[in-house]
């Protein structure tokens, strides 16, 4: 997130919280059809547009060894047609209506979306209901699309040294949990994937009782519910496989790996296992550690005034770039606190890592200042406010929380939870989770780049 380097005043922080609270009061209403399909609507009448998102609780988290990437492959196949809508016609019909559409797959879910003029919402529902139940996965279309996915893997991962490091980092971080597998899949699995693998995934997970529709825009909620019943009500629910808990065993010592790849600059990622907010029946309003970890991440990095950027990039000049990352919510119920960096010319990776540890130890020993807390809290809350300016991101926040089994009340409560974080709590999570013996570190050892070196893959748009 981008924020001012000036320390936020208490007045500004209060104003942002007030703005967030007012915007957060927009009513979210929902219903569940008899077949289990959940429909959630938030009315926003500022412009005559509507965003419709169709979320399936199925991502790489649900895959098994030997079939990694199948969730993402099926996302591609969802554009390959039904009896009523031949391959390619889905996107053409949305474009002809003046709309935009796309899809994405993550570890936790798969989402399909359209943004249209409000009167064209029935077209979105008609098309999505058709492919939810009637997708045709032919051998010919699969054979073409699996090659596209392999190209995408080459482009996004194998051609990019930092992506190779990140993939190795996740594999080393997670020895048992499926978060250690790449969403795009391993190349060997893609090479051996069959049409039946895609059909099995579709039959297993693409059902109304495993889906949520989120609609945000210039609509009436009751009219959307009626349209959903008309479009999806006749679709049959399916028995869903039991999802067993998949807990990562406790890490018993430091882990390191080196990736050798052609690259211009060295790079490394260091990370630590951390908790997330409990979801489902385990959710608790008293859980504060994930919020403290969010604040810690923003204090260390995220803008020019953050500690790592200020000290290591600007003052000491030992890092060209540095960033931290932490996600407080997910369906898999585990997360990592990460620091990624590239050392400056003439600075070793070991020297930069030592400098990072010095900054972490400073937080452990002395906590953080009131000024830092004000700045970070204002930035976090401002980011939430800005997201609410977009109907698309309003829908995204709702869809993510619902699909990951979190209460939608988090949309209103997040600002207050961040505001309540103290210096002592930030210090406590740093001491508890950022431990040398619990570190996983993957480094890039840059290899020479030849002048005639060409990318192995090409970018893709469906």
Buried (B, 14 or more C-beta within 10 A) or exposed (E): EEBBEEBBEEEBBEBBBEBBBEBBEBEBEBBEBEBBBBBBBBBBEEEEBBBBBBBBBBBBBBBEEEBBBBBBBBBBBBBBBBEEBEBEBBBEBBEEBEBEBBBEBBBBBBBBBBBBBBEBBEBBBBBBBBBBBEBBBEEEBBEEBBEBBBBBBBBBBBBBBBBBBBBBBBBBBBEEBBBBBBBBBBBEBBEEBEBEBBBBBBEBBBBBBBBBBBBBBBBEBEEBBEBBBEBBBEBEBBEBEEEEEBEBEEBEEEBEEEBEBEBEBBBBBBBBBBBBBBBEEEBEEEBBBBBBBBBBBBBBBBBEBBBBBBBBBEEBEBBBBBBBBBBBBBBBBBBBBBBBBBBBEEBEBEBBBEBBBEBBEBBBEEBBEEEBBBBBBBBBBBBBBEBBEBBBBBBBBBBBBBBBBBBBEBBBEBBEBBBEBBBEBBBBBBBBBBBEEBBBBBBBBBEEEEEEEEEEBEEBEB
